Amino acid sequence: SQTIHQWPATLVQPVGSPLSLECTVEGTSNPNLYWYRQAAGRGLQLLFYSVGIGQISSEVPQNLSASRPQDRQFILSSKKLLLSDSGFYLCAWSAGGRDYGYTFGSGTRLTVV
Amino acid sequence: KQEVTQIPAALSVPEGENLVLNCSFTDSAIYNLQWFRQDPGKGLTSLLLIQSSQREQTSGRLNASLDKSSGRSTLYIAASQPGDSATYLCAVKASGTYKYIFGTGTRLKVLA
């Protein structure tokens, strides 16, 4: 069966520090991968998605970036965090093709101080 | 641009009631619609996925319907229980895309 792993679960980082969040999927190949952010009291905002290795689509211009170095690995990064980057970051995967739904990871709570 | 709206934003009901959560979307050209549940501080759990060619899907006490022409979906929860308390989100995958657009959710509280 397929599983999705996301870590760390919580993170407290100072303003201006770098960020690296990792997401991996097991039990499938060539998944579509997604990064969402959920700010306090707000809806889910799609940040990046990828339909293949090395392919990244950016939805929101900001100081975050994403990479997909391996088929089942998706990384969210920042060189310098802002206070406004605080939030709940969720990784999701779906099978290739548009008929499939999402499966989400357990999320990372990021607090920038 | 696809927009997804969920009404009501919050709902409080006594245990045992049957209830309906609503989801509206502006563009009827969709591949599918998915309902999720989110417990506080947790990730999203998939409840039901309805393809554009389907009218409804059922899982246990949950039933989701889809009316593409009117841009609406409902999630029916039968015999609600305190364990059903959570935020329920619907998400729509628009035609020509790989991504879901989410509603802002309905926060449900079932009172014992």
Boltz contact constraints between the chains, C-beta under 6 A:
constraints:
  - contact:
      token1: [A, 32]
      token2: [B, 98]
      max_distance: 6.0
  - contact:
      token1: [A, 43]
      token2: [B, 102]
      max_distance: 6.0
  - contact:
      token1: [A, 43]
      token2: [B, 104]
      max_distance: 6.0
  - contact:
      token1: [A, 44]
      token2: [B, 102]
      max_distance: 6.0
  - contact:
      token1: [A, 46]
      token2: [B, 99]
      max_distance: 6.0
  - contact:
      token1: [A, 49]
      token2: [B, 99]
      max_distance: 6.0
  - contact:
      token1: [A, 51]
      token2: [B, 98]
      max_distance: 6.0
  - contact:
      token1: [A, 90]
      token2: [B, 43]
      max_distance: 6.0
  - contact:
      token1: [A, 98]
      token2: [B, 31]
      max_distance: 6.0
  - contact:
      token1: [A, 101]
      token2: [B, 34]
      max_distance: 6.0
  - contact:
      token1: [A, 101]
      token2: [B, 46]
      max_distance: 6.0
  - contact:
      token1: [A, 101]
      token2: [B, 49]
      max_distance: 6.0
  - contact:
      token1: [A, 104]
      token2: [B, 43]
      max_distance: 6.0
  - contact:
      token1: [A, 104]
      token2: [B, 44]
      max_distance: 6.0
  - contact:
      token1: [A, 105]
      token2: [B, 43]
      max_distance: 6.0
  - contact:
      token1: [A, 106]
      token2: [B, 43]
      max_distance: 6.0
  - contact:
      token1: [A, 107]
      token2: [B, 43]
      max_distance: 6.0
